[in-house]
């Protein structure tokens, strides 16, 4: 029964996330549609709150770690387990900004009518299920924070899927002129169906967790599907490879783990002083 209720609830959230739906990321309820003055107030406040989470990051580190891979692949877990989330690096994660935006909305009584609606499991919407409504603004804020960190020369962990066209060149256009001296790309890959299942399981665990203030963050099915190429691969993997190949930062390293196995050894390619070395090469 619980499985059926979770599937029915997910289906309804997916329906509401389509164009014209209550949770349409481009619709009238999306936060980026607010008046300019309100957006400015919120973005300044959220930016300051985010920076306060890591107040003592030293400038002039000039090392970057960039994550890639579909949602639910285990990117953050891998980064943490492999020591690739150093406390001395500025951690740039749009999902954290989403939570801050949702908290701000709750404090101001925003979306109260939506939060009163019940899903098929009989319980009302939880705040994190409104994440599509702050998706665009969270990316805009993290873009500003990333550019600030790079301008200061902070060492950074840039968390994301790397799923969108143009992202590799945009990152290199920021990092290279700023004199970054080391780049590590971490690509954690799972198949489309597996990514879908993991994202749903993570959302449901959060939804039914009474200790979680915001609940489980919901990611619409369409947002996951558009990260895949229809031929068994992901755009995330293609863009991670492109970022590696186009980088002139030395050294640049690409770590890739495929299939989500916790015991898998990542492929390792490194560019150093103009040379490219594959894993196992001399």
Buried (B, 14 or more C-beta within 10 A) or exposed (E): EEEEBBEEBBEBBBEBBBEEBBBBBEBEBBBBEBEEEEBEEBBEEBBEBBBEEBEEBEEEBBBBBBBBBBBBBBBBEBBEEEEBBBEEBBBBBBBBBBBBBBBBBBEEEBBEEBBEEEBBBEEEBBBBBBBBBBBBBBBBBBBBBBEBBBEBBBBBBBBBBBBBEEBBEEBBEBBBEBEBBBBBBBBBBBBBEBBBEBBBEBBBEBBBEEEBEBBBBBBBBEBBEEBBEEEEEBBBBBBBBBBBEEBEBBBBBBBBBBEBEEEBEBBBBBBEEEEEBEEEEE
